[in-house]
Amino acid sequence: NFYEFASNARSGQFFFYSHDGRYMIKTLTHTESKFLREILPYYYRHLTRCPSTFLTHFYGMYRVSMPNANNQHLHFIIMRSVFHTEKKIDRVWDLKGSKTG
């Protein structure tokens, strides 16, 4: 079972949580998917050097072809939920990415 998380993402993408809250699935635009593939070597290097990083841990990125929808592709990523923790969370910020540095 997955639970949809209502999102106000500018990209219009969807978020889903696994039933136990440990994993999150996020749909991606083609541009987001391409960007993540470009930074993957740097991301992997950082995670191997700093395994306790607060960066999101990505477990897989997938593309599904939908033949009944003119072969459109759905891109999505599976990641560890940052909210699945035994630590008390006092504050939550919704940080957005920037294309201007």
PALOFI-532448 format. One record per atom (N, C-alpha, C): residue number from 1; residue in one letter; atom name; x, y, z. Coordinates in nm, 4 decimals, padded with zeros to 6 digits, always signed. Layout:
// residues N
rofi->NUM, paza->A, drenmar->CA, px->X, py->Y, pz->Z
...
// end
This chain:
// residues 101
rofi->1, paza->N, drenmar->N, px->+00.0826, py->-00.1186, pz->+00.0000
rofi->1, paza->N, drenmar->CA, px->+00.0000, py->+00.0000, pz->+00.0000
rofi->1, paza->N, drenmar->C, px->+00.0870, py->+00.1249, pz->+00.0000
rofi->2, paza->F, drenmar->N, px->+00.0458, py->+00.2239, pz->-00.0771
rofi->2, paza->F, drenmar->CA, px->+00.1147, py->+00.3512, pz->-00.0812
rofi->2, paza->F, drenmar->C, px->+00.0139, py->+00.4608, pz->-00.0526
rofi->3, paza->Y, drenmar->N, px->+00.0633, py->+00.5668, pz->+00.0099
rofi->3, paza->Y, drenmar->CA, px->-00.0213, py->+00.6789, pz->+00.0441
rofi->3, paza->Y, drenmar->C, px->+00.0262, py->+00.8009, pz->-00.0316
rofi->4, paza->E, drenmar->N, px->-00.0660, py->+00.8637, pz->-00.1043
rofi->4, paza->E, drenmar->CA, px->-00.0287, py->+00.9841, pz->-00.1781
rofi->4, paza->E, drenmar->C, px->-00.0135, py->+01.0988, pz->-00.0807
rofi->5, paza->F, drenmar->N, px->+00.0907, py->+01.1764, pz->-00.1039
rofi->5, paza->F, drenmar->CA, px->+00.1194, py->+01.2938, pz->-00.0231
rofi->5, paza->F, drenmar->C, px->+00.0820, py->+01.4146, pz->-00.1072
rofi->6, paza->A, drenmar->N, px->-00.0083, py->+01.4960, pz->-00.0581
rofi->6, paza->A, drenmar->CA, px->-00.0488, py->+01.6155, pz->-00.1311
rofi->6, paza->A, drenmar->C, px->+00.0703, py->+01.7090, pz->-00.1423
rofi->7, paza->S, drenmar->N, px->+00.1013, py->+01.7464, pz->-00.2633
rofi->7, paza->S, drenmar->CA, px->+00.2209, py->+01.8264, pz->-00.2872
rofi->7, paza->S, drenmar->C, px->+00.1850, py->+01.9590, pz->-00.3504
rofi->8, paza->N, drenmar->N, px->+00.2630, py->+02.0588, pz->-00.3147
rofi->8, paza->N, drenmar->CA, px->+00.2486, py->+02.1887, pz->-00.3801
rofi->8, paza->N, drenmar->C, px->+00.3675, py->+02.2134, pz->-00.4723
rofi->9, paza->A, drenmar->N, px->+00.4271, py->+02.1043, pz->-00.5208
rofi->9, paza->A, drenmar->CA, px->+00.5449, py->+02.1160, pz->-00.6063
rofi->9, paza->A, drenmar->C, px->+00.5114, py->+02.1936, pz->-00.7329
rofi->10, paza->R, drenmar->N, px->+00.5997, py->+02.2850, pz->-00.7668
rofi->10, paza->R, drenmar->CA, px->+00.5785, py->+02.3646, pz->-00.8882
rofi->10, paza->R, drenmar->C, px->+00.5775, py->+02.2770, pz->-01.0124
rofi->11, paza->S, drenmar->N, px->+00.6505, py->+02.1657, pz->-01.0076
rofi->11, paza->S, drenmar->CA, px->+00.6605, py->+02.0780, pz->-01.1232
rofi->11, paza->S, drenmar->C, px->+00.5318, py->+02.0001, pz->-01.1464
rofi->12, paza->G, drenmar->N, px->+00.4416, py->+01.9960, pz->-01.0471
rofi->12, paza->G, drenmar->CA, px->+00.3182, py->+01.9204, pz->-01.0616
rofi->12, paza->G, drenmar->C, px->+00.3370, py->+01.7713, pz->-01.0430
rofi->13, paza->Q, drenmar->N, px->+00.4520, py->+01.7300, pz->-00.9922
rofi->13, paza->Q, drenmar->CA, px->+00.4803, py->+01.5885, pz->-00.9727
rofi->13, paza->Q, drenmar->C, px->+00.4130, py->+01.5382, pz->-00.8457
rofi->14, paza->F, drenmar->N, px->+00.4047, py->+01.4070, pz->-00.8338
rofi->14, paza->F, drenmar->CA, px->+00.3365, py->+01.3444, pz->-00.7213
rofi->14, paza->F, drenmar->C, px->+00.4349, py->+01.2753, pz->-00.6288
rofi->15, paza->F, drenmar->N, px->+00.3995, py->+01.2694, pz->-00.5009
rofi->15, paza->F, drenmar->CA, px->+00.4775, py->+01.2006, pz->-00.3991
rofi->15, paza->F, drenmar->C, px->+00.3900, py->+01.0923, pz->-00.3375
rofi->16, paza->F, drenmar->N, px->+00.4503, py->+00.9783, pz->-00.3107
rofi->16, paza->F, drenmar->CA, px->+00.3808, py->+00.8696, pz->-00.2433
rofi->16, paza->F, drenmar->C, px->+00.4717, py->+00.8161, pz->-00.1338
rofi->17, paza->Y, drenmar->N, px->+00.4125, py->+00.7790, pz->-00.0214
rofi->17, paza->Y, drenmar->CA, px->+00.4869, py->+00.7150, pz->+00.0874
rofi->17, paza->Y, drenmar->C, px->+00.4487, py->+00.5691, pz->+00.0946
rofi->18, paza->S, drenmar->N, px->+00.5448, py->+00.4833, pz->+00.1290
rofi->18, paza->S, drenmar->CA, px->+00.5137, py->+00.3428, pz->+00.1535
rofi->18, paza->S, drenmar->C, px->+00.4271, py->+00.3331, pz->+00.2793
rofi->19, paza->H, drenmar->N, px->+00.3611, py->+00.2218, pz->+00.2981
rofi->19, paza->H, drenmar->CA, px->+00.2685, py->+00.2060, pz->+00.4108
rofi->19, paza->H, drenmar->C, px->+00.3365, py->+00.2263, pz->+00.5455
rofi->20, paza->D, drenmar->N, px->+00.4670, py->+00.1957, pz->+00.5545
rofi->20, paza->D, drenmar->CA, px->+00.5384, py->+00.2119, pz->+00.6817
rofi->20, paza->D, drenmar->C, px->+00.6124, py->+00.3449, pz->+00.6916
rofi->21, paza->G, drenmar->N, px->+00.6043, py->+00.4274, pz->+00.5874
rofi->21, paza->G, drenmar->CA, px->+00.6671, py->+00.5596, pz->+00.5899
rofi->21, paza->G, drenmar->C, px->+00.8167, py->+00.5595, pz->+00.5666
rofi->22, paza->R, drenmar->N, px->+00.8769, py->+00.4442, pz->+00.5388
rofi->22, paza->R, drenmar->CA, px->+01.0224, py->+00.4360, pz->+00.5217
rofi->22, paza->R, drenmar->C, px->+01.0687, py->+00.4855, pz->+00.3849
rofi->23, paza->Y, drenmar->N, px->+00.9835, py->+00.4696, pz->+00.2842
rofi->23, paza->Y, drenmar->CA, px->+01.0231, py->+00.5037, pz->+00.1487
rofi->23, paza->Y, drenmar->C, px->+00.9267, py->+00.6050, pz->+00.0887
rofi->24, paza->M, drenmar->N, px->+00.9805, py->+00.6799, pz->-00.0043
rofi->24, paza->M, drenmar->CA, px->+00.9008, py->+00.7792, pz->-00.0735
rofi->24, paza->M, drenmar->C, px->+00.9229, py->+00.7592, pz->-00.2228
rofi->25, paza->I, drenmar->N, px->+00.8178, py->+00.7685, pz->-00.2995
rofi->25, paza->I, drenmar->CA, px->+00.8262, py->+00.7621, pz->-00.4446
rofi->25, paza->I, drenmar->C, px->+00.7851, py->+00.8984, pz->-00.4973
rofi->26, paza->K, drenmar->N, px->+00.8654, py->+00.9517, pz->-00.5880
rofi->26, paza->K, drenmar->CA, px->+00.8354, py->+01.0826, pz->-00.6466
rofi->26, paza->K, drenmar->C, px->+00.8393, py->+01.0675, pz->-00.7969
rofi->27, paza->T, drenmar->N, px->+00.7353, py->+01.1148, pz->-00.8639
rofi->27, paza->T, drenmar->CA, px->+00.7396, py->+01.1173, pz->-01.0089
rofi->27, paza->T, drenmar->C, px->+00.8320, py->+01.2309, pz->-01.0517
rofi->28, paza->L, drenmar->N, px->+00.8940, py->+01.2149, pz->-01.1667
rofi->28, paza->L, drenmar->CA, px->+00.9911, py->+01.3124, pz->-01.2162
rofi->28, paza->L, drenmar->C, px->+00.9548, py->+01.3585, pz->-01.3561
rofi->29, paza->T, drenmar->N, px->+00.9927, py->+01.4790, pz->-01.3874
rofi->29, paza->T, drenmar->CA, px->+00.9864, py->+01.5231, pz->-01.5259
rofi->29, paza->T, drenmar->C, px->+01.1060, py->+01.4635, pz->-01.5986
rofi->30, paza->H, drenmar->N, px->+01.1024, py->+01.4650, pz->-01.7296
rofi->30, paza->H, drenmar->CA, px->+01.2169, py->+01.4164, pz->-01.8072
rofi->30, paza->H, drenmar->C, px->+01.3422, py->+01.4979, pz->-01.7737
rofi->31, paza->T, drenmar->N, px->+01.3264, py->+01.6284, pz->-01.7558
rofi->31, paza->T, drenmar->CA, px->+01.4393, py->+01.7165, pz->-01.7235
rofi->31, paza->T, drenmar->C, px->+01.5003, py->+01.6812, pz->-01.5885
rofi->32, paza->E, drenmar->N, px->+01.4159, py->+01.6555, pz->-01.4877
rofi->32, paza->E, drenmar->CA, px->+01.4667, py->+01.6153, pz->-01.3561
rofi->32, paza->E, drenmar->C, px->+01.5413, py->+01.4820, pz->-01.3645
rofi->33, paza->S, drenmar->N, px->+01.4864, py->+01.3891, pz->-01.4405
rofi->33, paza->S, drenmar->CA, px->+01.5498, py->+01.2586, pz->-01.4564
rofi->33, paza->S, drenmar->C, px->+01.6878, py->+01.2736, pz->-01.5219
rofi->34, paza->K, drenmar->N, px->+01.6946, py->+01.3547, pz->-01.6245
rofi->34, paza->K, drenmar->CA, px->+01.8216, py->+01.3784, pz->-01.6938
rofi->34, paza->K, drenmar->C, px->+01.9238, py->+01.4428, pz->-01.6000
rofi->35, paza->F, drenmar->N, px->+01.8795, py->+01.5417, pz->-01.5212
rofi->35, paza->F, drenmar->CA, px->+01.9690, py->+01.6089, pz->-01.4279
rofi->35, paza->F, drenmar->C, px->+02.0249, py->+01.5108, pz->-01.3251
rofi->36, paza->L, drenmar->N, px->+01.9389, py->+01.4270, pz->-01.2671
rofi->36, paza->L, drenmar->CA, px->+01.9856, py->+01.3308, pz->-01.1672
rofi->36, paza->L, drenmar->C, px->+02.0863, py->+01.2320, pz->-01.2270
rofi->37, paza->R, drenmar->N, px->+02.0647, py->+01.1912, pz->-01.3511
rofi->37, paza->R, drenmar->CA, px->+02.1620, py->+01.1018, pz->-01.4157
rofi->37, paza->R, drenmar->C, px->+02.2956, py->+01.1718, pz->-01.4365
rofi->38, paza->E, drenmar->N, px->+02.2924, py->+01.3021, pz->-01.4632
rofi->38, paza->E, drenmar->CA, px->+02.4165, py->+01.3767, pz->-01.4838
rofi->38, paza->E, drenmar->C, px->+02.4968, py->+01.3912, pz->-01.3549
rofi->39, paza->I, drenmar->N, px->+02.4289, py->+01.4102, pz->-01.2418
rofi->39, paza->I, drenmar->CA, px->+02.5016, py->+01.4313, pz->-01.1156
rofi->39, paza->I, drenmar->C, px->+02.5269, py->+01.3017, pz->-01.0392
rofi->40, paza->L, drenmar->N, px->+02.4771, py->+01.1897, pz->-01.0909
rofi->40, paza->L, drenmar->CA, px->+02.4879, py->+01.0628, pz->-01.0196
rofi->40, paza->L, drenmar->C, px->+02.6298, py->+01.0278, pz->-00.9762
rofi->41, paza->P, drenmar->N, px->+02.7329, py->+01.0416, pz->-01.0602
rofi->41, paza->P, drenmar->CA, px->+02.8683, py->+01.0074, pz->-01.0143
rofi->41, paza->P, drenmar->C, px->+02.9137, py->+01.0914, pz->-00.8948
rofi->42, paza->Y, drenmar->N, px->+02.8805, py->+01.2189, pz->-00.8941
rofi->42, paza->Y, drenmar->CA, px->+02.9188, py->+01.3077, pz->-00.7836
rofi->42, paza->Y, drenmar->C, px->+02.8392, py->+01.2753, pz->-00.6571
rofi->43, paza->Y, drenmar->N, px->+02.7115, py->+01.2470, pz->-00.6759
rofi->43, paza->Y, drenmar->CA, px->+02.6250, py->+01.2091, pz->-00.5645
rofi->43, paza->Y, drenmar->C, px->+02.6754, py->+01.0794, pz->-00.5005
rofi->44, paza->Y, drenmar->N, px->+02.7060, py->+00.9805, pz->-00.5827
rofi->44, paza->Y, drenmar->CA, px->+02.7546, py->+00.8514, pz->-00.5323
rofi->44, paza->Y, drenmar->C, px->+02.8862, py->+00.8691, pz->-00.4563
rofi->45, paza->R, drenmar->N, px->+02.9760, py->+00.9474, pz->-00.5114
rofi->45, paza->R, drenmar->CA, px->+03.1040, py->+00.9721, pz->-00.4456
rofi->45, paza->R, drenmar->C, px->+03.0828, py->+01.0376, pz->-00.3092
rofi->46, paza->H, drenmar->N, px->+02.9932, py->+01.1331, pz->-00.3028
rofi->46, paza->H, drenmar->CA, px->+02.9659, py->+01.2010, pz->-00.1752
rofi->46, paza->H, drenmar->C, px->+02.9078, py->+01.1025, pz->-00.0730
rofi->47, paza->L, drenmar->N, px->+02.8122, py->+01.0205, pz->-00.1149
rofi->47, paza->L, drenmar->CA, px->+02.7508, py->+00.9253, pz->-00.0216
rofi->47, paza->L, drenmar->C, px->+02.8498, py->+00.8211, pz->+00.0286
rofi->48, paza->T, drenmar->N, px->+02.9421, py->+00.7781, pz->-00.0555
rofi->48, paza->T, drenmar->CA, px->+03.0410, py->+00.6798, pz->-00.0093
rofi->48, paza->T, drenmar->C, px->+03.1406, py->+00.7437, pz->+00.0865
rofi->49, paza->R, drenmar->N, px->+03.1695, py->+00.8710, pz->+00.0675
rofi->49, paza->R, drenmar->CA, px->+03.2623, py->+00.9408, pz->+00.1577
rofi->49, paza->R, drenmar->C, px->+03.1945, py->+00.9894, pz->+00.2853
rofi->50, paza->C, drenmar->N, px->+03.0668, py->+01.0197, pz->+00.2768
rofi->50, paza->C, drenmar->CA, px->+02.9921, py->+01.0757, pz->+00.3913
rofi->50, paza->C, drenmar->C, px->+02.8607, py->+00.9993, pz->+00.4079
rofi->51, paza->P, drenmar->N, px->+02.8650, py->+00.8757, pz->+00.4557
rofi->51, paza->P, drenmar->CA, px->+02.7421, py->+00.7948, pz->+00.4636
rofi->51, paza->P, drenmar->C, px->+02.6365, py->+00.8507, pz->+00.5594
rofi->52, paza->S, drenmar->N, px->+02.6748, py->+00.9383, pz->+00.6503
rofi->52, paza->S, drenmar->CA, px->+02.5776, py->+00.9972, pz->+00.7435
rofi->52, paza->S, drenmar->C, px->+02.5237, py->+01.1308, pz->+00.6942
rofi->53, paza->T, drenmar->N, px->+02.5424, py->+01.1604, pz->+00.5679
rofi->53, paza->T, drenmar->CA, px->+02.4970, py->+01.2867, pz->+00.5112
rofi->53, paza->T, drenmar->C, px->+02.3470, py->+01.3039, pz->+00.5284
rofi->54, paza->F, drenmar->N, px->+02.3036, py->+01.4285, pz->+00.5317
rofi->54, paza->F, drenmar->CA, px->+02.1611, py->+01.4574, pz->+00.5386
rofi->54, paza->F, drenmar->C, px->+02.0979, py->+01.4621, pz->+00.3997
rofi->55, paza->L, drenmar->N, px->+02.1783, py->+01.4428, pz->+00.2960
rofi->55, paza->L, drenmar->CA, px->+02.1209, py->+01.4368, pz->+00.1618
rofi->55, paza->L, drenmar->C, px->+02.0275, py->+01.3169, pz->+00.1522
rofi->56, paza->T, drenmar->N, px->+01.9260, py->+01.3301, pz->+00.0723
rofi->56, paza->T, drenmar->CA, px->+01.8331, py->+01.2203, pz->+00.0494
rofi->56, paza->T, drenmar->C, px->+01.9070, py->+01.1017, pz->-00.0104
rofi->57, paza->H, drenmar->N, px->+01.8743, py->+00.9820, pz->+00.0369
rofi->57, paza->H, drenmar->CA, px->+01.9336, py->+00.8602, pz->-00.0175
rofi->57, paza->H, drenmar->C, px->+01.8400, py->+00.8050, pz->-00.1249
rofi->58, paza->F, drenmar->N, px->+01.8875, py->+00.8055, pz->-00.2485
rofi->58, paza->F, drenmar->CA, px->+01.8096, py->+00.7515, pz->-00.3594
rofi->58, paza->F, drenmar->C, px->+01.8409, py->+00.6028, pz->-00.3738
rofi->59, paza->Y, drenmar->N, px->+01.7371, py->+00.5222, pz->-00.3939
rofi->59, paza->Y, drenmar->CA, px->+01.7553, py->+00.3780, pz->-00.4080
rofi->59, paza->Y, drenmar->C, px->+01.7373, py->+00.3303, pz->-00.5507
rofi->60, paza->G, drenmar->N, px->+01.6670, py->+00.4046, pz->-00.6322
rofi->60, paza->G, drenmar->CA, px->+01.6486, py->+00.3638, pz->-00.7710
rofi->60, paza->G, drenmar->C, px->+01.5712, py->+00.4681, pz->-00.8480
rofi->61, paza->M, drenmar->N, px->+01.6013, py->+00.4752, pz->-00.9780
rofi->61, paza->M, drenmar->CA, px->+01.5284, py->+00.5648, pz->-01.0675
rofi->61, paza->M, drenmar->C, px->+01.4794, py->+00.4797, pz->-01.1839
rofi->62, paza->Y, drenmar->N, px->+01.3542, py->+00.4952, pz->-01.2185
rofi->62, paza->Y, drenmar->CA, px->+01.2918, py->+00.4074, pz->-01.3165
rofi->62, paza->Y, drenmar->C, px->+01.2146, py->+00.4880, pz->-01.4198
rofi->63, paza->R, drenmar->N, px->+01.1946, py->+00.4219, pz->-01.5351
rofi->63, paza->R, drenmar->CA, px->+01.1102, py->+00.4783, pz->-01.6407
rofi->63, paza->R, drenmar->C, px->+01.0182, py->+00.3673, pz->-01.6873
rofi->64, paza->V, drenmar->N, px->+00.8899, py->+00.3957, pz->-01.6879
rofi->64, paza->V, drenmar->CA, px->+00.7903, py->+00.2984, pz->-01.7303
rofi->64, paza->V, drenmar->C, px->+00.7255, py->+00.3498, pz->-01.8572
rofi->65, paza->S, drenmar->N, px->+00.7204, py->+00.2652, pz->-01.9595
rofi->65, paza->S, drenmar->CA, px->+00.6507, py->+00.2999, pz->-02.0836
rofi->65, paza->S, drenmar->C, px->+00.5062, py->+00.2547, pz->-02.0715
rofi->66, paza->M, drenmar->N, px->+00.4165, py->+00.3412, pz->-02.1128
rofi->66, paza->M, drenmar->CA, px->+00.2739, py->+00.3110, pz->-02.1036
rofi->66, paza->M, drenmar->C, px->+00.2165, py->+00.2983, pz->-02.2448
rofi->67, paza->P, drenmar->N, px->+00.2067, py->+00.1740, pz->-02.2956
rofi->67, paza->P, drenmar->CA, px->+00.1632, py->+00.1542, pz->-02.4336
rofi->67, paza->P, drenmar->C, px->+00.0214, py->+00.2034, pz->-02.4612
rofi->68, paza->N, drenmar->N, px->-00.0653, py->+00.2029, pz->-02.3613
rofi->68, paza->N, drenmar->CA, px->-00.2032, py->+00.2491, pz->-02.3824
rofi->68, paza->N, drenmar->C, px->-00.2152, py->+00.4005, pz->-02.3795
rofi->69, paza->A, drenmar->N, px->-00.1035, py->+00.4700, pz->-02.3537
rofi->69, paza->A, drenmar->CA, px->-00.1034, py->+00.6167, pz->-02.3498
rofi->69, paza->A, drenmar->C, px->-00.0027, py->+00.6701, pz->-02.4511
rofi->70, paza->N, drenmar->N, px->-00.0110, py->+00.6199, pz->-02.5733
rofi->70, paza->N, drenmar->CA, px->+00.0788, py->+00.6627, pz->-02.6814
rofi->70, paza->N, drenmar->C, px->+00.2255, py->+00.6471, pz->-02.6448
rofi->71, paza->N, drenmar->N, px->+00.2571, py->+00.5400, pz->-02.5725
rofi->71, paza->N, drenmar->CA, px->+00.3951, py->+00.5108, pz->-02.5299
rofi->71, paza->N, drenmar->C, px->+00.4592, py->+00.6243, pz->-02.4508
rofi->72, paza->Q, drenmar->N, px->+00.3793, py->+00.6975, pz->-02.3750
rofi->72, paza->Q, drenmar->CA, px->+00.4363, py->+00.7994, pz->-02.2873
rofi->72, paza->Q, drenmar->C, px->+00.5201, py->+00.7309, pz->-02.1805
rofi->73, paza->H, drenmar->N, px->+00.6179, py->+00.8039, pz->-02.1313
rofi->73, paza->H, drenmar->CA, px->+00.7056, py->+00.7500, pz->-02.0284
rofi->73, paza->H, drenmar->C, px->+00.6781, py->+00.8188, pz->-01.8954
rofi->74, paza->L, drenmar->N, px->+00.6732, py->+00.7385, pz->-01.7899
rofi->74, paza->L, drenmar->CA, px->+00.6595, py->+00.7897, pz->-01.6545
rofi->74, paza->L, drenmar->C, px->+00.7927, py->+00.7666, pz->-01.5843
rofi->75, paza->H, drenmar->N, px->+00.8561, py->+00.8742, pz->-01.5403
rofi->75, paza->H, drenmar->CA, px->+00.9820, py->+00.8663, pz->-01.4673
rofi->75, paza->H, drenmar->C, px->+00.9506, py->+00.8787, pz->-01.3186
rofi->76, paza->F, drenmar->N, px->+01.0146, py->+00.7957, pz->-01.2369
rofi->76, paza->F, drenmar->CA, px->+00.9972, py->+00.8098, pz->-01.0930
rofi->76, paza->F, drenmar->C, px->+01.1213, py->+00.7611, pz->-01.0204
rofi->77, paza->I, drenmar->N, px->+01.1334, py->+00.8048, pz->-00.8971
rofi->77, paza->I, drenmar->CA, px->+01.2491, py->+00.7734, pz->-00.8145
rofi->77, paza->I, drenmar->C, px->+01.2004, py->+00.7197, pz->-00.6803
rofi->78, paza->I, drenmar->N, px->+01.2746, py->+00.6243, pz->-00.6266
rofi->78, paza->I, drenmar->CA, px->+01.2459, py->+00.5713, pz->-00.4933
rofi->78, paza->I, drenmar->C, px->+01.3573, py->+00.6183, pz->-00.4017
rofi->79, paza->M, drenmar->N, px->+01.3189, py->+00.6760, pz->-00.2884
rofi->79, paza->M, drenmar->CA, px->+01.4181, py->+00.7309, pz->-00.1960
rofi->79, paza->M, drenmar->C, px->+01.3800, py->+00.7009, pz->-00.0521
rofi->80, paza->R, drenmar->N, px->+01.4762, py->+00.7137, pz->+00.0362
rofi->80, paza->R, drenmar->CA, px->+01.4502, py->+00.6977, pz->+00.1785
rofi->80, paza->R, drenmar->C, px->+01.3774, py->+00.8217, pz->+00.2275
rofi->81, paza->S, drenmar->N, px->+01.2759, py->+00.8023, pz->+00.3077
rofi->81, paza->S, drenmar->CA, px->+01.2022, py->+00.9155, pz->+00.3631
rofi->81, paza->S, drenmar->C, px->+01.2829, py->+00.9785, pz->+00.4757
rofi->82, paza->V, drenmar->N, px->+01.3026, py->+01.1079, pz->+00.4682
rofi->82, paza->V, drenmar->CA, px->+01.3765, py->+01.1781, pz->+00.5732
rofi->82, paza->V, drenmar->C, px->+01.2940, py->+01.1886, pz->+00.7011
rofi->83, paza->F, drenmar->N, px->+01.1649, py->+01.1605, pz->+00.6928
rofi->83, paza->F, drenmar->CA, px->+01.0779, py->+01.1710, pz->+00.8097
rofi->83, paza->F, drenmar->C, px->+01.0670, py->+01.0401, pz->+00.8867
rofi->84, paza->H, drenmar->N, px->+01.1228, py->+00.9325, pz->+00.8335
rofi->84, paza->H, drenmar->CA, px->+01.1191, py->+00.8037, pz->+00.9038
rofi->84, paza->H, drenmar->C, px->+01.2412, py->+00.7963, pz->+00.9952
rofi->85, paza->T, drenmar->N, px->+01.2252, py->+00.8437, pz->+01.1161
rofi->85, paza->T, drenmar->CA, px->+01.3364, py->+00.8506, pz->+01.2098
rofi->85, paza->T, drenmar->C, px->+01.2820, py->+00.8390, pz->+01.3525
rofi->86, paza->E, drenmar->N, px->+01.3668, py->+00.7938, pz->+01.4408
rofi->86, paza->E, drenmar->CA, px->+01.3291, py->+00.7897, pz->+01.5824
rofi->86, paza->E, drenmar->C, px->+01.3576, py->+00.9231, pz->+01.6507
rofi->87, paza->K, drenmar->N, px->+01.4296, py->+01.0103, pz->+01.5819
rofi->87, paza->K, drenmar->CA, px->+01.4615, py->+01.1412, pz->+01.6376
rofi->87, paza->K, drenmar->C, px->+01.3389, py->+01.2316, pz->+01.6314
rofi->88, paza->K, drenmar->N, px->+01.3305, py->+01.3212, pz->+01.7272
rofi->88, paza->K, drenmar->CA, px->+01.2203, py->+01.4166, pz->+01.7297
rofi->88, paza->K, drenmar->C, px->+01.2456, py->+01.5244, pz->+01.6244
rofi->89, paza->I, drenmar->N, px->+01.1461, py->+01.5503, pz->+01.5437
rofi->89, paza->I, drenmar->CA, px->+01.1568, py->+01.6552, pz->+01.4418
rofi->89, paza->I, drenmar->C, px->+01.0851, py->+01.7781, pz->+01.4954
rofi->90, paza->D, drenmar->N, px->+01.1635, py->+01.8843, pz->+01.5198
rofi->90, paza->D, drenmar->CA, px->+01.1066, py->+02.0072, pz->+01.5751
rofi->90, paza->D, drenmar->C, px->+01.0537, py->+02.1010, pz->+01.4675
rofi->91, paza->R, drenmar->N, px->+01.1255, py->+02.1084, pz->+01.3566
rofi->91, paza->R, drenmar->CA, px->+01.0879, py->+02.2016, pz->+01.2504
rofi->91, paza->R, drenmar->C, px->+01.1086, py->+02.1349, pz->+01.1157
rofi->92, paza->V, drenmar->N, px->+01.0254, py->+02.1750, pz->+01.0209
rofi->92, paza->V, drenmar->CA, px->+01.0365, py->+02.1239, pz->+00.8847
rofi->92, paza->V, drenmar->C, px->+01.0351, py->+02.2434, pz->+00.7910
rofi->93, paza->W, drenmar->N, px->+01.1328, py->+02.2481, pz->+00.7006
rofi->93, paza->W, drenmar->CA, px->+01.1378, py->+02.3519, pz->+00.5988
rofi->93, paza->W, drenmar->C, px->+01.1164, py->+02.2876, pz->+00.4637
rofi->94, paza->D, drenmar->N, px->+01.0506, py->+02.3571, pz->+00.3769
rofi->94, paza->D, drenmar->CA, px->+01.0295, py->+02.3115, pz->+00.2407
rofi->94, paza->D, drenmar->C, px->+01.1241, py->+02.3897, pz->+00.1509
rofi->95, paza->L, drenmar->N, px->+01.2424, py->+02.3336, pz->+00.1311
rofi->95, paza->L, drenmar->CA, px->+01.3448, py->+02.4026, pz->+00.0525
rofi->95, paza->L, drenmar->C, px->+01.3245, py->+02.3722, pz->-00.0954
rofi->96, paza->K, drenmar->N, px->+01.3284, py->+02.4738, pz->-00.1740
rofi->96, paza->K, drenmar->CA, px->+01.3125, py->+02.4584, pz->-00.3188
rofi->96, paza->K, drenmar->C, px->+01.4460, py->+02.4752, pz->-00.3875
rofi->97, paza->G, drenmar->N, px->+01.4611, py->+02.4080, pz->-00.4969
rofi->97, paza->G, drenmar->CA, px->+01.5834, py->+02.4209, pz->-00.5763
rofi->97, paza->G, drenmar->C, px->+01.5871, py->+02.5534, pz->-00.6489
rofi->98, paza->S, drenmar->N, px->+01.7061, py->+02.5938, pz->-00.6867
rofi->98, paza->S, drenmar->CA, px->+01.7230, py->+02.7188, pz->-00.7600
rofi->98, paza->S, drenmar->C, px->+01.8071, py->+02.6936, pz->-00.8818
rofi->99, paza->K, drenmar->N, px->+01.7700, py->+02.7550, pz->-00.9911
rofi->99, paza->K, drenmar->CA, px->+01.8482, py->+02.7435, pz->-01.1146
rofi->99, paza->K, drenmar->C, px->+01.9438, py->+02.8594, pz->-01.1305
rofi->100, paza->T, drenmar->N, px->+01.9456, py->+02.9506, pz->-01.0318
rofi->100, paza->T, drenmar->CA, px->+02.0299, py->+03.0705, pz->-01.0441
rofi->100, paza->T, drenmar->C, px->+02.1425, py->+03.0718, pz->-00.9423
rofi->101, paza->G, drenmar->N, px->+02.1758, py->+02.9595, pz->-00.8857
rofi->101, paza->G, drenmar->CA, px->+02.2919, py->+02.9528, pz->-00.7960
rofi->101, paza->G, drenmar->C, px->+02.2656, py->+02.9696, pz->-00.6564
// end
